[in-house]
């Protein structure tokens, strides 16, 4: 996220996907042994997530159910297409966020997003920068409380794989950026302008991991409460493709 701003008015209601009873019955009898009750995970991975790495959309999820993933997951050859569709619908419901009332006006929040220049760092539906995380479906992956906390205290919600680095070459200025790749001898960073930098570690005067730091500024005290509500409502409404 980069910059943000505007005022509250309406309530944005986010609806979770309904549970498919037929799909749940099949899942409980044939899938829960590995994936756990309610998809929480066991021998197989947790399915209680809005995004599944190997099944990014419904068609892909149905293929995974039908064909399996060698060698760990067998295909459900015994299910007919309608049953596969029902199981897929149930699996999707496992990762849906619970219904919540989000105070604020999403339309005005879009104005806040634009006015604060958030698109300089974040991409939505193919438009915007790529320095920060893509936000196209952030409302399907994160609840309003998480969004609010991230806007106010960005460093509190950094992912485990996020590494912010300061690299100082033997000559020239330091470069701050997000780690893109690293091995024993080199490190590659992407800076806030979207430019990539590659360094040999042996050539660096200093290499620091900026623990608990985020390139996104905090908006604590920089937004009125109503403005913050509007921005959160806008982000909560970004659900990606229907």
WOHUDA-V180044 format. One record per backbone hydrogen bond with DSSP energy under -1.0 kcal/mol. NH is the residue of the N-H (numbers start at 1). CO is the residue of the C=O. If there is no record, write none. Layout:
BEGIN
NH | CO
NH | CO
END
This chain:
BEGIN
12 | 102
14 | 100
24 | 20
25 | 21
26 | 22
27 | 23
28 | 24
29 | 25
30 | 26
31 | 27
32 | 27
34 | 31
35 | 31
36 | 32
39 | 36
40 | 37
41 | 35
42 | 44
44 | 34
47 | 39
48 | 39
49 | 47
55 | 52
61 | 57
62 | 58
63 | 59
64 | 60
65 | 61
66 | 62
67 | 63
68 | 64
69 | 73
73 | 69
76 | 65
77 | 75
79 | 76
84 | 80
85 | 81
86 | 82
87 | 83
88 | 84
89 | 85
90 | 86
91 | 87
92 | 88
93 | 89
94 | 90
100 | 14
102 | 12
104 | 10
109 | 105
110 | 106
111 | 107
112 | 108
113 | 109
114 | 110
115 | 111
116 | 112
117 | 114
118 | 113
120 | 117
121 | 118
122 | 118
124 | 127
127 | 124
129 | 119
132 | 121
135 | 123
138 | 135
139 | 238
140 | 137
142 | 138
147 | 143
148 | 144
149 | 145
150 | 146
151 | 147
152 | 148
153 | 149
156 | 153
157 | 154
162 | 159
165 | 177
166 | 208
167 | 175
168 | 206
170 | 203
175 | 167
177 | 165
178 | 190
179 | 163
180 | 188
181 | 188
183 | 186
187 | 199
188 | 181
189 | 197
190 | 178
191 | 195
194 | 191
197 | 189
199 | 187
201 | 185
203 | 200
204 | 201
205 | 168
206 | 168
208 | 166
210 | 164
211 | 209
213 | 210
219 | 151
222 | 219
228 | 224
229 | 225
230 | 226
231 | 227
232 | 228
233 | 229
234 | 230
235 | 231
236 | 232
237 | 233
238 | 235
239 | 237
240 | 136
END
